[in-house]
């Protein structure tokens, strides 16, 4: 489909189909994960801490015995239990230390799922490569463990005395937007989620709608292995955010840039339409690309989490 033939993004109809055993696949993985001890280590990092914020270097065990790293930041002065924010990373982003969320009164965890810096000693497909690693086998595909790594942060937060387990949110943009969707879908403990320009939604749509990386990795792969197209499509259906949408019931906001050539806006509308939550908000920003209008959306994002997690 050429650019001139594209229908308006809000009228686009996704080609993604939901496997009959989608929920059984993920519920089985979650059941398997329950039996994996976190074995969490929490080490203070004075270099990255401030007089107001204590920063910790955290590691924990996840699926397949992979050790996952993260930064954990909490305000030193607090009364009572804290609401928490899970910050999930972009595809190329090294997970940042989430001090700004801690400064706003949250216990904040920034996770580095497998393959990211500080979590790549056991698993490191590199970039490009993460998106297509074992892409024809749902049981070994990258994002099987990747999504569980992010979901395991909820277990860490629930284990912390300073965290109110009834007030946990998840936030991210691009790949982080996709991870916000999968984590909210997999963990009912999540009380609020925000997904900016969500990646990992409409994979097979996106390789027709855009020709930029990272989705171009799939096009490159299919050019080399055209006979695997059906197997790729079938595998990706289990990891597509559009298929996670019906599992999401918490308040959620999705925001996109209408000129995004990395994560096509069509896929943002498509995933939003599948989300089951009765409290969902969609913000399309005209004149914006993969930044998803963040300069305008920042205050809305803070207010959203304040309303759902702090004014509880």
Secondary structure, 3 states (H helix, E strand, C coil): CCHHHCCCHHHCCCCCCCCCCHHHHHHHHHHHHHCCCCCCEEEECCCCCCCCEEEEEEEEECHHHCEEEEEEEEECCCCCCEEEEEECCCCCCCCCCCHHHHHCCCEEEEEECCCCCCCCCCCCCCCCCCCCCCCCCCCCCHHHHHHHHHHHHHHHHHCCCCEEEEEEEEEEECHHHHHHHHHHHHCCCEEEEEEECCCCCCHHHHHHHCCCCCCHHHHHHHHHCHHHHHHHHHHHCCCCHHHHHHHCCCEEEEEEECCCCCCCHHHHHHHHHHCCCCCEEEEEECCCCCCCCHHHHHHHHHHHHHHHHHCC
